[in-house]
Amino acid sequence: MKKLISILLAFALCVSICACGENACIDSEETSNTTTVAETTETTTEISSEIKSDYILNTNSMKFHYPSCHSAKKISDKNRKEYHGTRDSVISQGYDACGICNP
Ligand SMILES: [Zn+2]
């Protein structure tokens, strides 16, 4: 009786390992595909609304820039304000997007 149980256990173990191995392989391929698709759609839709970024605000001209914008680097310290938030929240404060860097 003990032998039968151990044989059954060994068989079950073998089956589960084989099944797991195949499933894991299929799963990882499927999930990697779906995540890449999801990521690309998310980034394209969220850039304009939800994603928080660093911006440089010009409190004098009421324009906002990407920190990399060469025009933002010319803003004098008293008119310059660093901001981290969504694009919409900057616009809602009355700022306009810079025409050069198009933040
Ligand atoms: Zn700019």
Boltz pocket constraint, residues with backbone or C-beta under 6 A from the ligand:
constraints:
  - pocket:
      binder: B
      contacts: [[A, 64], [A, 65], [A, 66], [A, 69], [A, 70], [A, 71], [A, 72], [A, 98], [A, 99], [A, 100], [A, 101], [A, 102]]
      max_distance: 6.0
